[in-house]
Amino acid sequence: MIRPKSALMVAATLCLMFVLSACNGENANVNRGPGTALVLIDLQTDYLSTSGKKPIAQDQIAPLVSAVNSLIQAARAQAFPVVYSMNLISQFDFFHIFKHGTAALRYSPGQMIDPQVDSVAGPYFAKSSEDAFCNSEFSNHLDALDTGNLVVAGVYADKSVLATVKTAIANGYKVTVISDAVGSSSDDARDAALEELKTAGAKVETSAEFRAPGAMKS
């Protein structure tokens, strides 16, 4: 006879295995299109407000917001599409809440794109885990745009940004991460994530380098 606690653990494990298998499909041999898209990850009030549930380091917020908004302006000027990926966590996702806290709960004020960020540049895609590709509509949208190059900014650099970039590279995308447009709990955590992103195969540039004349190519 299976005890209730054991049954719950088995169910949770099977659920986690299903989520991981759904998010980690790799297809690096796909011929990606020539287009470029700006992908903005988890730029929500709970992460970018000092009163949020899980804010990044306070001294990183203003420079990050400035860099992100400059990227959005550049994308508009060059007619690059912009895509927002954002955490939307169910109040009933007790495993996630136990592990990560109550940031970005669905229907809470903290789930919204932070008002400091230009939030009307493109469509939104919800996710309930670190990897933006866990939402198939996100990858379908990139495919519809004939995208092969992703420019990535957002938070946390060592969590959602890292997970999304690794999946993107595994699926054949070329990825540029904007170093002053990502954030984490500390400068050390952010910088370590940037090094890991480089090792994974991402190009790392500052927003000024990316916006330099001739640097942006569609």
Backbone bond lengths (Angstrom), bond angles and torsions (degrees), N, CA, C in turn:
res aa  C-N    CA-C-N  psi(-1)  N-CA   C-N-CA  omega(-1)  CA-C   N-CA-C  phi
1 M - - - 1.472 - - 1.524 109.34 -
2 I 1.342 116.54 131.67 1.462 120.46 -179.67 1.519 109.23 -87.30
3 R 1.322 116.14 125.67 1.456 119.84 178.78 1.529 109.56 -70.77
4 P 1.348 117.16 151.94 1.463 120.24 -178.07 1.527 112.74 -55.56
5 K 1.329 117.28 -41.19 1.461 120.23 -178.51 1.524 110.12 -64.51
6 S 1.341 116.61 -41.75 1.460 120.42 179.52 1.526 110.69 -65.75
7 A 1.324 115.81 -41.22 1.460 119.75 179.11 1.518 110.90 -62.28
8 L 1.331 116.59 -39.30 1.465 120.76 179.01 1.516 110.77 -64.21
9 M 1.338 116.56 -40.90 1.463 120.55 179.74 1.526 110.67 -65.69
10 V 1.331 116.34 -40.99 1.464 119.96 178.24 1.522 110.31 -63.01
11 A 1.322 116.74 -44.84 1.460 120.62 -179.56 1.518 111.09 -62.29
12 A 1.328 116.19 -41.55 1.466 120.20 179.71 1.521 110.97 -64.75
13 T 1.339 115.60 -39.93 1.469 119.60 179.15 1.516 111.24 -64.57
14 L 1.336 117.24 -44.39 1.461 121.01 179.56 1.519 110.86 -63.40
15 C 1.330 115.98 -39.29 1.461 120.64 178.65 1.523 110.53 -63.41
16 L 1.331 116.08 -43.96 1.460 120.96 179.74 1.521 110.50 -63.85
17 M 1.339 117.10 -41.07 1.464 121.02 178.27 1.519 110.86 -61.58
18 F 1.325 116.90 -39.49 1.461 120.64 179.15 1.514 110.90 -64.88
19 V 1.341 116.62 -43.75 1.463 120.86 179.81 1.515 110.86 -62.85
20 L 1.348 116.33 -44.87 1.459 120.05 -179.38 1.515 111.07 -63.07
21 S 1.321 117.33 -42.95 1.459 119.74 -179.32 1.516 111.06 -66.49
22 A 1.325 117.32 -32.08 1.458 120.49 -179.73 1.518 111.58 -72.57
23 C 1.341 117.30 -27.67 1.455 120.89 -173.20 1.511 113.32 -96.52
24 N 1.323 118.47 -20.29 1.453 120.28 -168.07 1.517 113.89 -107.24
25 G 1.324 117.80 18.78 1.459 119.05 177.01 1.515 110.90 -62.99
26 E 1.324 117.58 130.06 1.455 121.53 -176.77 1.517 109.84 -113.32
27 N 1.338 116.10 135.22 1.456 120.89 178.42 1.519 108.55 -149.93
28 A 1.334 116.42 70.13 1.453 121.81 -175.20 1.521 112.11 -71.75
29 N 1.338 118.22 -11.67 1.456 120.89 -176.44 1.522 113.49 -88.13
30 V 1.325 117.01 -0.59 1.460 120.46 178.60 1.526 109.22 -66.95
31 N 1.332 116.19 136.94 1.462 120.55 175.31 1.521 108.69 -83.20
32 R 1.305 116.12 102.61 1.457 121.39 -178.32 1.525 110.79 -78.82
33 G 1.314 115.11 155.10 1.454 120.69 -179.40 1.511 112.61 -74.49
34 P 1.326 117.01 177.49 1.464 121.56 -177.15 1.527 114.44 -85.26
35 G 1.321 116.98 -9.48 1.455 120.11 -171.84 1.517 113.88 -72.61
36 T 1.325 114.63 160.05 1.467 122.95 178.14 1.517 109.58 -119.82
37 A 1.329 117.06 138.31 1.463 122.07 176.33 1.519 109.44 -130.93
38 L 1.312 115.39 142.59 1.463 122.38 174.43 1.522 108.04 -91.57
39 V 1.317 117.00 118.74 1.464 122.79 -178.30 1.526 108.88 -107.85
40 L 1.319 116.24 120.57 1.468 123.03 -177.29 1.523 108.69 -112.29
41 I 1.330 116.24 123.11 1.459 121.47 -168.78 1.531 112.01 -114.71
42 D 1.318 115.92 122.03 1.474 124.00 169.10 1.528 113.65 56.18
43 L 1.312 116.95 42.33 1.476 120.42 179.25 1.530 109.52 -87.46
44 Q 1.309 114.56 58.82 1.459 122.17 -171.31 1.529 111.82 -106.38
45 T 1.311 114.52 160.55 1.464 120.47 -174.71 1.515 112.80 -57.23
46 D 1.321 117.93 -38.94 1.467 119.90 -179.14 1.531 112.61 -63.31
47 Y 1.324 117.14 -18.65 1.472 120.91 -178.57 1.526 112.98 -107.08
48 L 1.337 117.18 -21.84 1.467 119.75 -174.57 1.525 114.12 -114.22
49 S 1.305 117.70 -1.55 1.463 121.17 175.65 1.523 109.81 -104.93
50 T 1.317 116.65 139.06 1.462 119.44 178.75 1.521 111.58 -63.23
51 S 1.333 117.40 -19.96 1.467 121.06 176.88 1.522 112.00 -97.98
52 G 1.332 117.24 8.21 1.451 120.75 -179.83 1.519 112.43 -72.38
53 K 1.326 115.51 171.28 1.460 120.86 -177.27 1.532 112.52 -71.95
54 K 1.354 117.15 -29.27 1.465 120.23 -175.96 1.530 110.11 -150.43
55 P 1.339 116.87 64.38 1.467 119.02 -174.20 1.526 113.03 -73.90
56 I 1.333 114.77 150.43 1.457 119.74 171.23 1.527 108.83 -70.64
57 A 1.327 117.13 175.40 1.464 121.22 179.90 1.527 109.92 -53.33
58 Q 1.324 116.22 133.27 1.458 121.57 -171.94 1.525 112.58 -58.13
59 D 1.342 117.25 -39.07 1.462 119.37 -177.04 1.526 112.87 -75.41
60 Q 1.326 117.51 -6.47 1.469 120.66 177.11 1.527 112.86 -90.79
61 I 1.334 117.12 -19.07 1.466 120.31 -169.12 1.526 112.50 -63.58
62 A 1.336 117.65 -54.97 1.465 120.18 -175.41 1.528 112.59 -62.33
63 P 1.348 119.09 -47.05 1.474 118.04 177.45 1.523 112.95 -61.97
64 L 1.329 117.33 -37.70 1.462 120.68 179.17 1.520 110.34 -63.75
65 V 1.324 117.18 -47.82 1.468 120.83 -179.06 1.526 110.40 -60.59
66 S 1.319 116.70 -43.00 1.458 120.65 179.14 1.530 111.10 -61.47
67 A 1.333 116.19 -44.69 1.467 120.45 179.87 1.523 111.13 -64.90
68 V 1.336 117.27 -43.11 1.465 120.95 180.00 1.523 110.71 -61.68
69 N 1.326 117.17 -46.76 1.458 119.79 -179.09 1.526 111.94 -64.46
70 S 1.329 116.69 -33.90 1.468 119.30 176.61 1.525 110.59 -67.73
71 L 1.331 117.37 -35.46 1.466 120.78 176.79 1.525 110.89 -65.77
72 I 1.323 116.39 -40.98 1.460 120.23 179.30 1.527 110.05 -63.82
73 Q 1.326 117.11 -42.61 1.456 120.55 177.25 1.527 110.92 -60.39
74 A 1.334 116.22 -43.91 1.460 120.52 179.65 1.525 111.11 -64.61
75 A 1.338 116.56 -39.96 1.465 120.23 178.74 1.525 110.42 -62.71
76 R 1.319 117.02 -42.78 1.464 119.96 177.66 1.534 110.57 -61.36
77 A 1.324 115.46 -44.52 1.461 119.62 -177.84 1.521 111.74 -62.56
78 Q 1.331 116.63 -33.64 1.458 121.81 -177.95 1.535 112.63 -98.33
79 A 1.326 115.95 4.50 1.476 121.96 -179.63 1.519 112.24 59.88
80 F 1.339 116.65 36.22 1.462 120.84 171.91 1.518 108.49 -86.11
81 P 1.323 118.28 139.00 1.465 119.44 174.25 1.526 111.68 -70.34
82 V 1.318 115.08 149.51 1.464 123.21 176.65 1.518 107.88 -117.77
83 V 1.333 116.08 136.64 1.467 121.86 -178.54 1.521 108.56 -130.91
84 Y 1.326 116.29 129.44 1.459 121.51 176.80 1.533 109.51 -101.02
85 S 1.325 115.95 131.82 1.461 121.60 170.73 1.526 107.10 -116.64
86 M 1.321 116.54 131.54 1.471 118.58 -173.53 1.521 111.68 -142.61
87 N 1.317 114.66 141.88 1.463 120.74 175.21 1.521 110.15 -66.80
88 L 1.305 116.41 132.57 1.455 122.66 168.65 1.520 106.33 -135.76
89 I 1.312 116.22 102.41 1.464 122.08 -171.42 1.527 110.03 -100.60
90 S 1.302 115.89 129.24 1.461 120.39 177.26 1.529 110.69 -67.46
91 Q 1.328 115.12 141.94 1.470 119.78 175.09 1.519 111.73 -64.17
92 F 1.328 116.69 -15.44 1.457 121.15 -178.78 1.529 112.87 -101.21
93 D 1.325 116.03 5.71 1.463 120.19 176.81 1.533 107.94 -86.86
94 F 1.323 114.74 74.94 1.458 120.56 -171.03 1.524 111.97 -65.64
95 F 1.330 117.25 -33.54 1.461 119.53 179.12 1.527 110.49 -63.31
96 H 1.337 116.49 -46.43 1.468 120.25 178.97 1.526 110.98 -63.03
97 I 1.323 116.20 -44.96 1.464 120.09 -178.45 1.521 110.84 -63.48
98 F 1.328 116.66 -40.87 1.473 120.13 178.40 1.524 110.51 -62.10
99 K 1.317 117.14 -39.81 1.463 121.84 -175.33 1.526 112.81 -82.60
100 H 1.362 116.71 -39.38 1.464 119.84 -170.25 1.525 114.58 -116.46
101 G 1.324 118.47 -8.76 1.452 119.99 -177.91 1.520 112.42 92.72
102 T 1.317 116.37 -170.15 1.463 121.83 -170.18 1.526 113.37 -104.53
103 A 1.313 118.62 18.79 1.467 120.78 177.84 1.521 110.73 -66.70
104 A 1.346 115.15 143.49 1.470 123.31 174.04 1.520 113.71 59.50
105 L 1.323 116.60 35.45 1.462 119.21 174.51 1.522 109.67 -67.06
106 R 1.323 115.62 139.44 1.462 121.33 179.21 1.531 110.09 -55.46
107 Y 1.324 116.42 136.21 1.464 125.81 179.11 1.528 113.74 74.13
108 S 1.329 118.27 4.47 1.462 120.07 177.12 1.531 109.30 -92.61
109 P 1.351 117.74 155.85 1.473 119.39 178.06 1.528 112.90 -58.52
110 G 1.324 116.74 -31.74 1.450 120.46 -176.88 1.504 115.25 -71.35
111 Q 1.347 117.25 -11.75 1.469 119.88 -179.96 1.521 111.84 -75.87
112 M 1.322 118.05 -18.85 1.459 121.51 -173.03 1.530 111.58 -72.98
113 I 1.346 116.25 150.05 1.454 119.84 170.59 1.522 107.51 -57.04
114 D 1.326 116.34 132.78 1.456 120.00 -175.47 1.531 110.29 -60.26
115 P 1.338 117.40 138.89 1.472 120.42 -176.09 1.525 113.94 -63.90
116 Q 1.328 117.84 -15.28 1.465 119.69 176.47 1.528 111.79 -72.79
117 V 1.333 116.41 -19.61 1.462 122.36 -174.35 1.524 110.24 -98.10
118 D 1.327 116.52 137.54 1.460 121.48 172.23 1.531 107.69 -61.87
119 S 1.318 116.19 114.14 1.467 119.86 -169.93 1.517 114.09 -111.52
120 V 1.331 117.76 12.76 1.464 119.74 -175.02 1.530 111.74 -122.78
121 A 1.329 116.50 29.04 1.462 119.65 -175.52 1.523 113.55 -92.12
122 G 1.341 117.74 -12.15 1.461 119.18 -176.82 1.514 111.24 -175.21
123 P 1.322 116.40 -176.41 1.469 120.96 -177.62 1.525 112.42 -75.82
124 Y 1.326 114.96 160.08 1.461 123.24 179.47 1.527 109.02 -107.95
125 F 1.341 115.63 141.73 1.455 121.09 174.14 1.524 108.78 -130.35
126 A 1.325 115.99 121.41 1.462 121.32 -177.63 1.520 110.58 -79.40
127 K 1.320 115.45 152.83 1.458 121.64 173.09 1.519 107.99 -145.98
128 S 1.332 114.98 157.26 1.460 119.77 179.43 1.526 110.78 -122.44
129 S 1.332 116.07 13.57 1.452 121.68 175.39 1.528 107.11 -143.95
130 E 1.324 117.06 179.76 1.458 119.65 -173.28 1.530 112.74 -67.33
131 D 1.306 117.82 -35.51 1.456 122.88 -171.89 1.529 111.75 -83.98
132 A 1.340 117.27 118.90 1.462 120.65 179.85 1.519 111.86 -62.22
133 F 1.334 117.69 -26.72 1.460 120.89 -178.24 1.532 112.59 -73.56
134 C 1.322 117.56 -5.53 1.465 119.66 174.45 1.526 111.63 -66.02
135 N 1.320 116.46 -20.51 1.458 120.62 172.44 1.526 107.55 -94.23
136 S 1.323 116.87 109.12 1.460 120.42 -175.76 1.521 112.28 -61.68
137 E 1.338 116.98 -25.83 1.460 119.62 178.91 1.528 111.11 -66.22
138 F 1.324 116.45 -29.52 1.469 121.10 176.93 1.530 109.90 -62.70
139 S 1.331 116.45 -52.26 1.468 119.71 -179.59 1.526 111.31 -67.83
140 N 1.328 117.70 -35.16 1.465 120.27 177.16 1.529 111.13 -62.27
141 H 1.324 115.51 -38.38 1.465 120.08 179.27 1.525 110.47 -65.65
142 L 1.324 117.18 -43.57 1.468 120.32 177.46 1.524 110.46 -61.32
143 D 1.324 116.95 -40.35 1.466 120.58 177.52 1.527 110.94 -62.15
144 A 1.329 115.98 -42.08 1.459 120.01 -178.96 1.525 111.83 -64.18
145 L 1.328 115.81 -28.18 1.464 121.02 178.33 1.524 112.60 -84.28
146 D 1.341 116.54 -1.55 1.467 122.39 -177.64 1.530 110.41 58.02
147 T 1.322 114.34 47.53 1.460 121.76 -173.44 1.520 111.45 -93.09
148 G 1.328 115.32 135.12 1.459 120.92 173.67 1.507 113.17 -127.62
149 N 1.343 115.63 -9.65 1.464 121.52 -177.16 1.525 109.06 -125.81
150 L 1.324 116.00 125.06 1.461 121.00 179.57 1.515 109.63 -114.56
151 V 1.320 115.18 133.02 1.462 122.40 172.00 1.517 106.05 -108.34
152 V 1.322 116.66 120.82 1.466 120.26 -166.88 1.524 111.11 -117.49
153 A 1.335 115.11 135.69 1.458 122.87 174.03 1.521 108.14 -142.99
154 G 1.343 116.89 157.93 1.456 119.51 176.03 1.515 113.47 140.56
155 V 1.303 115.35 -162.18 1.469 122.73 -176.86 1.544 108.12 -137.85
156 Y 1.287 116.49 163.72 1.447 127.91 -24.03 1.520 109.93 -74.75
157 A 1.336 117.54 141.53 1.457 121.37 -177.21 1.522 112.07 -58.37
158 D 1.325 116.66 -36.49 1.464 121.75 -176.36 1.521 113.18 -92.33
159 K 1.330 117.59 6.18 1.461 120.77 -179.27 1.536 109.58 -128.57
160 S 1.323 117.92 -92.53 1.463 119.96 -174.54 1.521 112.87 -65.08
161 V 1.330 117.10 -40.80 1.467 119.43 179.21 1.521 109.96 -62.67
162 L 1.318 116.45 -48.23 1.461 121.27 -178.66 1.527 111.33 -61.64
163 A 1.325 117.07 -46.64 1.467 120.62 -178.24 1.523 111.06 -63.44
164 T 1.321 116.97 -43.83 1.459 120.95 -178.51 1.523 111.53 -66.30
165 V 1.327 116.51 -42.99 1.463 120.46 -179.27 1.524 111.07 -65.15
166 K 1.318 117.63 -42.08 1.466 119.99 179.41 1.524 111.25 -61.46
167 T 1.332 117.02 -42.03 1.459 119.47 177.93 1.524 110.91 -66.56
168 A 1.326 116.44 -40.68 1.464 120.09 178.86 1.529 110.84 -58.70
169 I 1.321 117.09 -46.81 1.463 120.94 -179.47 1.523 110.40 -64.71
170 A 1.335 116.58 -41.41 1.464 120.52 178.50 1.520 111.80 -62.77
171 N 1.324 116.76 -24.37 1.464 121.51 -179.61 1.522 112.75 -101.17
172 G 1.316 117.13 17.33 1.452 120.49 169.55 1.509 117.27 90.59
173 Y 1.329 118.38 7.31 1.453 120.45 176.90 1.534 110.76 -83.31
174 K 1.321 116.29 148.19 1.452 121.76 166.67 1.526 107.34 -90.92
175 V 1.323 116.39 131.54 1.459 119.98 -171.43 1.520 110.93 -125.04
176 T 1.321 115.49 132.43 1.461 122.48 170.54 1.524 107.91 -115.68
177 V 1.312 116.97 124.50 1.464 122.36 177.16 1.530 107.95 -102.44
178 I 1.319 116.52 131.90 1.463 121.57 -178.49 1.523 108.64 -92.35
179 S 1.326 115.70 111.70 1.464 121.00 -167.23 1.520 113.68 -64.61
180 D 1.342 118.28 -35.81 1.461 119.64 -179.46 1.524 112.23 -89.50
181 A 1.340 116.54 4.05 1.462 121.11 178.02 1.524 111.87 -114.54
182 V 1.337 116.12 17.98 1.458 121.14 171.03 1.518 108.52 -123.71
183 G 1.330 115.94 154.75 1.458 119.66 -177.72 1.511 111.85 -144.80
184 S 1.339 114.36 165.43 1.456 120.51 178.08 1.522 109.14 -154.80
185 S 1.317 115.77 -168.08 1.459 120.77 -175.32 1.522 112.88 -71.77
186 S 1.329 116.92 -19.13 1.465 121.68 178.99 1.521 108.82 -157.56
187 D 1.334 116.80 164.70 1.463 120.23 176.40 1.522 110.64 -62.87
188 D 1.322 116.65 -38.51 1.467 120.14 -179.87 1.526 110.90 -62.66
189 A 1.343 116.72 -43.82 1.462 120.58 -179.94 1.521 110.81 -64.87
190 R 1.329 116.45 -41.84 1.474 119.76 178.23 1.525 111.07 -63.85
191 D 1.323 116.60 -47.30 1.466 120.30 -176.54 1.530 111.77 -65.67
192 A 1.337 116.52 -37.75 1.462 119.84 176.87 1.523 110.37 -64.29
193 A 1.333 116.54 -38.83 1.465 119.96 178.11 1.523 111.15 -65.60
194 L 1.325 117.44 -39.38 1.463 120.33 178.47 1.530 110.97 -62.59
195 E 1.322 116.73 -38.43 1.464 119.63 176.90 1.532 110.58 -65.94
196 E 1.329 116.35 -40.25 1.464 119.41 178.28 1.528 111.11 -66.27
197 L 1.325 116.49 -35.90 1.455 120.38 177.46 1.523 111.20 -65.29
198 K 1.330 116.55 -40.29 1.470 120.32 175.73 1.531 110.27 -60.99
199 T 1.325 115.56 -45.66 1.465 120.08 -179.60 1.526 111.08 -61.40
200 A 1.324 116.44 -34.54 1.469 121.27 -179.66 1.528 112.33 -72.21
201 G 1.334 116.53 -15.76 1.462 119.51 177.42 1.510 115.26 117.35
202 A 1.342 117.74 4.14 1.457 120.62 178.57 1.524 110.62 -82.20
203 K 1.314 115.55 148.48 1.458 121.78 169.84 1.519 107.24 -86.69
204 V 1.325 117.69 137.60 1.470 121.49 -179.58 1.526 108.70 -118.14
205 E 1.324 116.00 124.34 1.457 122.41 179.54 1.521 109.57 -136.35
206 T 1.326 116.27 159.90 1.457 120.43 169.51 1.525 108.76 -81.03
207 S 1.316 116.18 164.84 1.462 119.20 178.09 1.520 111.16 -64.08
208 A 1.337 117.04 -35.10 1.462 120.02 178.44 1.522 111.02 -65.75
209 E 1.329 117.31 -41.52 1.464 120.67 177.62 1.524 110.72 -62.85
210 F 1.330 116.22 -42.01 1.461 119.47 -177.60 1.524 110.95 -67.62
211 R 1.344 117.21 -35.16 1.469 120.49 -176.99 1.521 112.94 -87.19
212 A 1.302 118.12 -1.05 1.466 120.85 -178.54 1.530 110.42 -61.19
213 P 1.330 117.92 147.58 1.467 120.80 -179.97 1.532 111.47 -53.33
214 G 1.313 115.77 129.18 1.448 121.02 178.70 1.508 114.40 86.31
215 A 1.336 117.64 -10.18 1.467 120.11 -176.21 1.523 111.33 -78.81
216 M 1.323 118.33 -33.74 1.463 122.74 -176.83 1.507 109.58 -88.49
217 K 1.323 114.82 119.85 1.451 120.03 179.70 1.519 109.28 -125.90
218 S 1.314 117.10 132.95 1.465 120.83 178.10 1.508 109.88 -88.53
